[in-house]
Amino acid sequence: MAEIKNFVEELRWRGMLHNATPGAEEHLNKEQRLAYVGIDPTADSLHIGHLVSVMMLRHFQRCGHKPVVLVGGATGMIGDPSGKSQERNLLSVEQIEKNLEGLKKQLARLIDFDPSSSNAAVLVNNYEWMSKYSFIGFIRDIGKHITVNYMMAKDSVKRRFDPTEGTEGLSFTEFSYQLIQATDFLTLHRELGLSLQMGGSDQWGNMTTGVELIRRIDGHEAHCITCPLIKKSDGRKFGKTEQGNIWLDPERTSPYTFYQFWLNVSDEEAKSYIRIFTMLDRATIEGIEAEHDAKPHERALQKALAREVTIMVHGEREYENALKASEILFGRATADVLREIDEKTLLAVFEGVPTYEIAKSVLDNHTNLLTLLTESASVFPSKGEARRAAQGGAISINKIKVEDLDYVPKLEEAINEKYFVVQKGKKNYYLLIIR
């Protein structure tokens, strides 16, 4: 049996504790408990907004308890009013099944599901029990125990009826969500002996309905714990960028882009995020903070944060690749490093730089580099300026300095026989794509 450590205290010092039902800490310190977090399969990948709840499960498991991940095959078909002003799109069974498979693979990297462990994680799908209810059975067995007055008093419901929020009200489908979530809690309590539900602070109303349902029907003790909703320092939603979500799936968000997201957070965000999104202990984090405060320009917090989260999600090898790719723009990478990175990472590194498409026939016609950089691509406004830059050592092609602009580039010299990375001076990059 794993040693039981104080889970609530772990959340508290990490800034991950928003609210808890009375007696939750004492309940967890007595013996090994089971707790669940619910994730709706709205996509076939988690994004970093999900990581907060997943980290709660990781810490819960490390404190000796048994985590349960509930993937909402049923609730994903319905929608949740918490924190929303509009009803979400409903998913088909086929879409949900596809999404479930993607989530399972990612969760297996983040939480220990090894059945030989005394506190191995468990994955469940609420479609398994919710699909067995008839409408009459549900309102008879569940609905009669919770009053409409009780449900209407929840902040997540009241907001949807507030005219100042600009909402269109709440459908019966979404109104019933908290009863379905409460039924999940009741079912897992009965089948697994589970006594705790965890999630974001916007879920407090739904979670306490589950606690109340268990008390009213079975007369048993149950608890819930929430973490604060994480926001960026400018108040915007965490995990959202101008390009959209930061996904855990490397096909949706490259490991390089993922790494860069964490590397580029502010000092204030880094001090908060390194506690929430890593498993580093308190002494280690405080040591990194002291190092950062002594030399802020070296960004020790951001580097440690980006390293830990990238390795956790994508593994050591992808972290090393992201690190190498990051060095390209700062002039420290070699030509060999540039050729080692994969095509997707290369395009992620140079996203937003001026890009020129050049027909393969241009190279076949033995066009020299000078013509390529002035006529085929507008890297330089004139041949004279290009020659002066070359003489001053200010031109590199694929990280190799070029002085002779009369040489003729060959297709096999291009990265993947497709790309030429042109560097003008220290900071100006251009990408030539051979089509």
Residue pairs with C-beta under 8 A, 6 or more apart in sequence:
1 32
1 64
1 118
2 32
2 64
2 65
2 117
2 118
2 119
3 64
4 28
4 29
4 31
4 32
4 63
4 64
4 65
5 62
5 63
5 64
6 25
6 28
6 29
6 63
7 28
7 59
7 60
7 63
7 65
8 17
8 20
8 24
8 25
8 28
8 225
9 25
10 59
10 63
11 17
11 56
11 59
11 225
11 227
13 275
13 282
14 59
14 275
14 276
15 228
15 272
15 275
15 276
16 52
16 55
16 56
16 59
16 227
16 228
16 275
16 276
17 225
17 227
18 201
18 226
18 227
18 228
19 201
19 204
19 225
19 226
20 223
20 224
20 225
20 226
21 208
21 211
21 222
21 223
21 224
21 225
23 221
23 223
24 196
24 223
24 224
24 225
27 33
27 195
27 196
27 221
27 223
28 63
28 65
28 196
28 223
32 64
32 65
32 66
32 118
32 119
33 65
33 66
33 194
33 195
33 196
34 65
34 66
34 67
34 68
34 122
34 188
34 192
34 193
34 194
34 195
34 196
35 57
35 60
35 65
35 66
35 67
35 68
35 194
35 195
35 196
35 197
35 198
35 225
36 67
36 68
36 69
36 70
36 124
36 184
36 185
36 188
36 194
36 196
36 197
36 198
37 53
37 54
37 56
37 57
37 67
37 68
37 69
37 70
37 197
37 198
37 199
38 70
38 71
38 72
38 75
38 126
38 181
38 184
38 197
38 199
39 46
39 50
39 53
39 69
39 70
39 71
39 72
39 103
40 71
40 72
40 75
40 76
40 80
41 71
41 72
41 73
41 76
41 91
41 96
41 99
41 100
41 103
42 76
42 88
42 91
42 99
43 99
43 102
43 247
44 98
44 99
44 101
44 102
44 103
44 249
45 102
45 103
45 106
45 247
45 248
45 249
45 252
46 54
46 103
46 106
46 107
46 247
46 248
46 249
47 239
47 245
47 246
47 247
47 248
48 238
48 239
48 245
48 246
48 247
48 248
48 261
49 230
49 237
49 238
49 239
49 240
49 245
50 248
51 248
51 277
51 309
52 200
52 227
52 230
52 276
52 277
53 198
53 199
53 200
53 227
54 107
54 110
54 111
55 276
55 277
56 198
56 225
56 227
57 67
57 69
57 111
57 121
57 198
58 67
58 110
58 111
58 279
59 279
60 67
60 198
61 67
61 111
61 112
61 119
61 121
62 279
64 119
65 119
66 119
66 120
66 121
66 122
67 111
67 119
67 121
67 122
68 121
68 122
68 123
68 124
68 188
68 192
68 194
69 107
69 111
69 121
69 122
69 123
69 124
70 124
70 125
70 126
70 184
70 188
71 100
71 103
71 104
71 123
71 124
71 125
71 126
72 125
72 126
72 127
72 184
73 96
73 97
73 100
73 125
73 126
73 127
73 128
74 125
74 126
74 127
74 130
74 131
74 180
75 126
75 130
75 177
75 180
75 181
75 184
76 91
76 96
76 99
77 90
77 91
77 92
77 93
77 96
78 90
78 173
78 174
78 176
78 177
78 180
79 87
79 88
79 90
79 173
79 174
79 177
80 88
80 174
80 177
80 181
80 206
81 87
81 156
81 157
81 159
81 160
81 170
81 174
81 175
81 177
82 156
82 202
82 203
82 205
82 206
83 156
83 202
83 229
85 159
85 160
85 165
85 166
85 167
86 167
86 168
87 170
87 171
87 173
87 174
91 99
96 127
100 125
102 249
104 123
106 248
106 249
107 113
107 121
107 123
109 312
109 313
110 312
110 313
111 121
112 120
112 121
113 120
113 121
113 122
113 123
114 120
122 192
124 188
126 180
126 184
126 187
129 183
129 184
129 187
130 180
130 183
130 184
133 141
133 183
138 179
138 183
142 179
142 182
142 183
142 186
142 213
143 179
145 213
145 216
145 217
146 179
146 182
146 209
146 212
146 213
146 216
150 209
150 212
151 157
151 175
151 178
151 179
151 209
152 158
154 178
154 205
154 206
154 209
155 204
155 205
156 178
156 202
156 205
156 206
157 170
157 175
157 178
157 205
159 165
159 167
160 167
160 169
160 170
160 174
161 167
161 169
161 170
177 206
178 205
178 206
178 209
179 209
181 206
181 207
181 209
181 210
182 206
182 209
182 210
182 212
182 213
183 213
184 210
185 194
185 197
185 207
185 210
185 211
185 213
185 214
185 222
186 210
186 213
186 214
186 217
186 218
188 194
189 195
189 214
189 218
189 220
189 222
190 218
195 220
195 221
195 222
195 223
196 222
196 223
196 224
196 225
197 207
197 210
197 211
197 222
197 223
197 224
197 225
198 224
198 225
198 226
198 227
199 207
199 224
199 226
199 227
200 226
200 227
200 228
200 229
201 226
201 227
201 228
201 229
202 229
203 226
204 224
204 226
207 224
207 226
208 224
210 222
210 224
211 222
211 223
211 224
214 220
214 222
215 221
215 222
229 238
230 238
230 239
230 272
230 276
231 237
231 238
232 238
232 265
232 269
233 266
233 268
233 269
239 245
239 246
241 261
245 252
245 253
246 253
246 257
246 258
246 261
247 253
248 258
248 313
250 258
250 314
250 318
254 344
254 345
254 348
255 310
255 314
255 318
255 319
255 321
255 322
255 345
256 321
256 322
256 325
256 326
256 345
256 348
256 349
257 348
258 309
258 310
258 313
258 314
258 322
259 306
259 310
259 319
259 322
259 323
259 326
260 306
260 322
260 326
262 273
262 277
262 302
262 305
262 306
262 309
262 310
263 299
263 302
263 303
263 305
263 306
263 326
264 302
265 273
265 302
265 305
267 292
267 296
267 301
267 302
270 292
270 299
270 301
270 302
270 305
271 289
271 301
273 305
274 280
274 285
274 288
274 301
274 304
274 305
274 308
275 285
277 305
277 308
277 309
278 285
278 304
278 305
278 308
278 309
278 312
279 308
279 312
280 288
280 304
280 308
288 300
288 301
288 304
289 301
291 298
291 300
292 298
292 299
292 300
292 301
307 319
310 318
310 319
310 322
311 319
314 322
321 340
321 341
321 342
321 345
322 345
324 333
324 337
324 340
324 341
325 333
325 341
325 345
325 346
325 348
325 349
326 349
327 333
327 337
328 337
328 338
328 341
328 349
328 399
329 349
329 429
331 426
333 399
334 399
335 398
335 399
335 400
337 399
338 346
338 398
338 399
338 415
338 421
339 398
339 415
341 349
343 416
343 418
343 419
346 415
346 416
346 419
346 421
350 421
350 429
350 431
353 429
353 430
353 431
354 378
354 379
354 429
354 430
354 431
355 430
355 431
355 432
355 433
356 376
356 377
356 378
356 379
356 430
356 431
356 432
356 433
357 433
357 435
358 372
358 376
358 377
358 432
358 433
358 434
358 435
359 434
359 435
360 411
360 434
360 435
362 372
362 376
363 409
363 410
363 411
363 434
366 408
367 376
367 408
367 409
368 405
368 406
368 407
368 408
369 397
369 402
369 404
369 405
369 406
369 407
369 408
369 409
370 383
370 386
370 387
370 405
370 406
372 409
372 432
373 379
373 380
373 386
373 395
373 405
373 422
374 380
374 381
374 382
374 383
374 386
376 432
377 422
377 430
377 432
379 386
379 422
379 424
379 430
380 386
380 389
380 424
386 395
386 405
387 405
389 395
389 424
389 425
390 402
390 403
390 404
390 405
391 403
393 401
393 403
394 424
394 425
395 401
395 402
395 405
395 422
395 423
395 424
396 402
396 422
396 423
397 409
397 420
397 421
397 422
397 423
398 413
398 414
398 415
398 420
398 421
399 421
399 423
409 420
411 417
411 434
413 420
414 420
414 434
415 421
417 434
418 433
418 434
419 431
419 432
419 433
419 434
420 431
420 432
420 434
421 429
421 430
421 431
421 432
422 429
422 430
422 431
422 432
423 429
423 430
424 430
